[in-house]
Amino acid sequence: MAIVKSKLLKQLKKNYPNFLHKDLKIFTNIILTEIKRALRRGDGVELRNFGTFRVKTQKPSIRRNPKSGEKVAVPEKKVISWKMSKDMFKKINNEE
């Protein structure tokens, strides 16, 4: 299950009832915008106890269209990679 921004805002409002919904929305938008800007510049983003986001360059390659089987040339492109922190790994695997 994926989480969408509206569900994230609902959870934040539930956890922090003293904050106004509009303030939480502004705060969330600022954080996501700054992450996007940093990645667009090519910088890495580290969120302690969560993980790191980095931009990697994927080399051009020849791939196959799974439907038709024909070869398709895929140009070089940038992709975002995420590596979870050790703390996140432990939480996910119930190792605390």
Buried (B, 14 or more C-beta within 10 A) or exposed (E): EEEEEEEBBEEBBEEEEEEEEEEBBEBBEEEEEEBEEBBEEEEEBEEEEBBBBBBEEEEEEEEEEEEEEEEEEEEEEEEEEEEBBEBBEEBEEEEE
